[in-house]
């Protein structure tokens, strides 16, 4: 067992951000099938030599994809109208074959003030492991928004998102980019539903009153949950962890 020193918010389901473990009280029970990430977490808690990182606990918002075909009808009227207009009138097209280099360049050129900077090293590691999908929303041949998602079947976690909205020079274009971003989330969820994924993790939730990002995510419904995860790196020259 792994004993975690934690300060979780009461009355919220406890989950792991990238990989799930059964939970019993204050302890995480080891899963029957250990993924490389779980092995890293296990070793980290046992103070494996050379592995440095920390446990964090916070909130996230999770949307259930099992009932996705009915999700659009359950959304608020404004959100539903924006998504349908983006797809039916704006002619939005979704592609999911973007590279790490492309999303890094897009952020630098069009969303430079976004505080959530892309980490090329992290993105390339995830891409090499087959766990990263980068999608883009295209309208009239122009990319307006891009998303990077971590795949950990049956869960997908929204990692990064960038748009051209901050550089929109008219209210019409500002609205166009906003619709494209909403529709891209909807189409991402549809694509993952078709592939058998059951959970869409929005990558965090502040829980602060009046938070604009929280408000955006809540438009797609979902359940607020507590999460705990470990982020760590190996020191240079440290012995590799055998999986």
C-alpha positions as CSV (number, residue, x, y, z in Angstrom):
1,X,0.0,0.0,0.0
2,X,1.0,3.6,-0.5
3,X,0.3,5.9,2.3
4,X,-0.4,9.5,1.1
5,X,-0.2,12.5,3.3
6,X,-3.2,14.5,1.9
7,X,-5.7,17.2,2.6
8,X,-8.6,16.3,0.4
9,X,-11.8,18.2,0.2
10,X,-14.6,16.2,1.8
11,X,-17.5,14.6,0.0
12,X,-15.7,14.4,-3.4
13,X,-14.7,11.2,-5.2
14,X,-11.0,10.6,-5.2
15,X,-9.2,9.8,-8.4
16,X,-5.8,9.9,-9.9
17,X,-5.3,12.4,-12.6
18,X,-3.7,10.2,-15.3
19,X,-4.2,6.7,-14.1
20,X,-6.8,5.3,-11.7
21,X,-6.3,3.3,-8.5
22,X,-8.9,1.8,-6.2
23,X,-9.1,3.9,-3.0
24,X,-9.6,2.8,0.6
25,X,-9.7,5.6,3.1
26,X,-6.3,7.4,3.1
27,X,-4.6,4.6,1.2
28,X,-4.2,3.9,-2.5
29,X,-4.4,0.1,-3.2
30,X,-2.0,-1.0,-6.0
31,X,-3.9,-2.0,-9.1
32,X,-3.8,-5.4,-10.5
33,X,-2.3,-4.2,-13.8
34,X,0.5,-1.7,-13.2
35,X,1.2,0.8,-16.1
36,X,4.6,2.4,-16.4
37,X,3.1,5.6,-14.8
38,X,1.9,3.6,-11.8
39,X,5.2,2.0,-11.4
40,X,6.9,5.4,-11.4
41,X,4.4,6.6,-8.7
42,X,5.0,3.5,-6.6
43,X,8.8,3.9,-6.8
44,X,8.5,7.6,-6.1
45,X,6.6,7.1,-2.9
46,X,9.3,4.6,-1.9
47,X,11.9,7.2,-2.5
48,X,13.5,5.6,-5.5
49,X,17.0,6.9,-6.0
50,X,17.2,9.6,-8.7
51,X,13.4,10.2,-9.0
52,X,12.4,13.7,-7.9
53,X,8.9,15.1,-7.8
54,X,5.9,15.8,-5.6
55,X,2.4,14.7,-4.9
56,X,-0.3,17.3,-5.5
57,X,-4.0,17.2,-4.8
58,X,-6.6,19.6,-6.4
59,X,-9.9,19.5,-8.3
60,X,-10.9,18.6,-11.8
61,X,-14.0,18.4,-13.8
62,X,-14.9,15.1,-15.5
63,X,-17.5,14.6,-18.2
64,X,-19.0,11.2,-18.7
65,X,-18.7,10.1,-22.4
66,X,-20.9,7.0,-22.1
67,X,-24.0,9.1,-22.9
68,X,-22.3,11.4,-25.4
69,X,-24.9,11.1,-28.2
70,X,-27.4,12.9,-25.8
71,X,-24.9,15.4,-24.5
72,X,-25.5,18.1,-27.1
73,X,-29.2,18.2,-26.3
74,X,-28.5,18.6,-22.6
75,X,-26.2,21.6,-23.0
76,X,-27.5,25.1,-22.4
77,X,-29.2,26.8,-25.3
78,X,-26.3,29.3,-26.0
79,X,-23.6,26.7,-25.9
80,X,-25.6,24.4,-28.1
81,X,-26.2,27.2,-30.6
82,X,-22.5,28.1,-30.7
83,X,-21.5,24.6,-31.4
84,X,-24.1,24.0,-34.1
85,X,-23.3,27.3,-35.8
86,X,-19.6,26.5,-35.8
87,X,-20.2,23.2,-37.5
88,X,-23.1,24.0,-39.8
89,X,-22.6,27.7,-40.8
90,X,-18.9,28.4,-40.1
91,X,-17.9,25.1,-41.8
92,X,-15.5,24.0,-39.0
93,X,-13.3,21.0,-39.7
94,X,-11.4,19.1,-37.1
95,X,-8.1,17.4,-37.7
96,X,-6.1,15.5,-35.1
97,X,-2.7,15.0,-36.8
98,X,-0.9,18.0,-35.5
99,X,2.7,17.7,-34.3
100,X,4.4,19.0,-31.1
101,X,6.3,21.5,-33.2
102,X,3.1,22.9,-34.7
103,X,1.3,23.5,-31.4
104,X,4.4,25.1,-29.8
105,X,4.7,27.4,-32.8
106,X,1.0,28.2,-32.8
107,X,1.2,29.2,-29.1
108,X,4.2,31.4,-29.7
109,X,2.7,33.2,-32.6
110,X,-1.0,33.5,-31.6
111,X,-1.4,33.0,-27.9
112,X,1.9,34.2,-26.4
113,X,0.2,35.6,-23.3
114,X,-1.3,32.3,-22.3
115,X,0.2,31.4,-18.9
116,X,0.0,27.7,-19.6
117,X,3.1,27.3,-21.8
118,X,3.7,24.1,-23.7
119,X,6.6,21.9,-22.6
120,X,8.1,20.4,-25.7
121,X,10.0,17.8,-23.7
122,X,6.8,16.6,-21.9
123,X,4.8,16.7,-25.1
124,X,7.4,14.8,-27.1
125,X,7.6,12.1,-24.4
126,X,3.8,11.7,-24.4
127,X,3.7,11.6,-28.2
128,X,6.5,9.0,-28.4
129,X,4.5,6.8,-26.0
130,X,1.4,7.1,-28.1
131,X,-0.5,8.9,-25.4
132,X,-0.9,12.4,-27.0
133,X,-3.4,13.7,-29.5
134,X,-3.2,17.2,-30.9
135,X,-6.3,18.4,-32.6
136,X,-7.1,21.6,-34.5
137,X,-10.2,23.5,-35.5
138,X,-10.0,24.9,-39.0
139,X,-12.4,27.3,-40.6
140,X,-11.9,28.4,-44.3
141,X,-8.4,26.9,-44.3
142,X,-7.4,28.8,-41.1
143,X,-6.5,27.2,-37.8
144,X,-8.3,29.0,-35.0
145,X,-7.8,26.7,-32.0
146,X,-5.7,23.7,-31.0
147,X,-6.0,21.2,-28.2
148,X,-3.5,18.7,-26.7
149,X,-5.0,15.7,-24.9
150,X,-3.4,13.0,-22.8
151,X,-4.9,9.5,-23.5
152,X,-5.0,7.0,-20.7
153,X,-7.8,4.6,-21.8
154,X,-10.6,4.8,-20.9
155,X,-9.8,8.3,-19.8
156,X,-8.6,11.3,-21.8
157,X,-7.3,14.4,-20.1
158,X,-7.3,17.9,-21.6
159,X,-3.7,19.2,-21.3
160,X,-3.2,22.4,-23.3
161,X,-5.4,24.6,-25.4
162,X,-4.6,27.7,-27.5
163,X,-6.6,30.0,-29.7
164,X,-6.4,33.1,-31.8
165,X,-9.1,34.8,-29.7
166,X,-6.8,37.2,-27.9
167,X,-5.6,38.7,-31.2
168,X,-9.1,39.0,-32.7
169,X,-9.4,42.6,-34.1
170,X,-13.2,42.6,-34.4
171,X,-16.1,41.3,-32.2
172,X,-17.2,39.1,-35.1
173,X,-13.9,37.4,-35.3
174,X,-13.7,37.1,-31.5
175,X,-17.0,35.3,-31.5
176,X,-15.9,33.1,-34.4
177,X,-12.8,31.9,-32.6
178,X,-14.8,31.3,-29.4
179,X,-17.3,29.1,-31.3
180,X,-14.5,27.2,-32.9
181,X,-12.9,26.4,-29.5
182,X,-16.2,25.2,-28.1
183,X,-16.9,23.1,-31.1
184,X,-13.4,21.6,-31.0
185,X,-14.0,20.4,-27.5
186,X,-17.3,18.9,-28.6
187,X,-15.7,17.2,-31.6
188,X,-12.8,16.0,-29.5
189,X,-15.3,14.4,-27.1
190,X,-17.2,12.8,-30.0
191,X,-14.0,11.3,-31.4
192,X,-13.0,9.8,-28.1
193,X,-16.5,8.5,-27.5
194,X,-16.2,6.7,-30.9
195,X,-12.9,5.1,-29.8
196,X,-14.4,3.8,-26.6
197,X,-13.2,6.3,-24.1
198,X,-15.6,6.9,-21.2
199,X,-14.2,10.0,-19.4
200,X,-13.2,13.4,-20.6
201,X,-11.1,15.1,-17.9
202,X,-11.0,18.9,-18.3
203,X,-7.5,19.1,-16.8
204,X,-8.4,21.0,-13.6
205,X,-11.0,23.1,-11.9
206,X,-10.2,26.0,-9.6
207,X,-13.5,26.1,-7.7
208,X,-13.1,29.9,-7.3
209,X,-16.3,31.9,-7.6
210,X,-16.5,33.8,-10.9
211,X,-13.6,32.0,-12.5
212,X,-14.0,32.4,-16.3
213,X,-12.2,29.1,-17.2
214,X,-14.3,27.2,-14.7
215,X,-17.4,28.8,-16.2
216,X,-16.4,27.7,-19.7
217,X,-15.8,24.1,-18.7
218,X,-19.1,23.9,-16.8
219,X,-21.0,24.7,-20.0
220,X,-20.2,21.1,-21.0
221,X,-21.7,19.8,-17.8
222,X,-19.6,17.3,-15.8
223,X,-18.8,16.3,-12.2
224,X,-16.3,18.1,-9.9
225,X,-13.9,15.5,-8.4
226,X,-10.8,15.6,-6.2
227,X,-7.6,14.2,-7.9
228,X,-4.2,13.3,-6.7
229,X,-1.2,12.8,-9.0
230,X,2.6,12.7,-9.0
231,X,4.8,14.7,-11.3
232,X,8.4,13.8,-11.3
233,X,11.6,13.6,-13.3
234,X,14.7,11.4,-13.2
235,X,18.0,13.1,-12.2
236,X,20.7,12.9,-14.9
237,X,22.7,9.8,-14.6
238,X,20.2,8.0,-12.3
239,X,19.7,4.3,-12.9
240,X,16.6,3.5,-15.0
241,X,13.4,2.2,-13.4
242,X,12.7,-1.4,-14.6
243,X,9.0,-1.8,-15.5
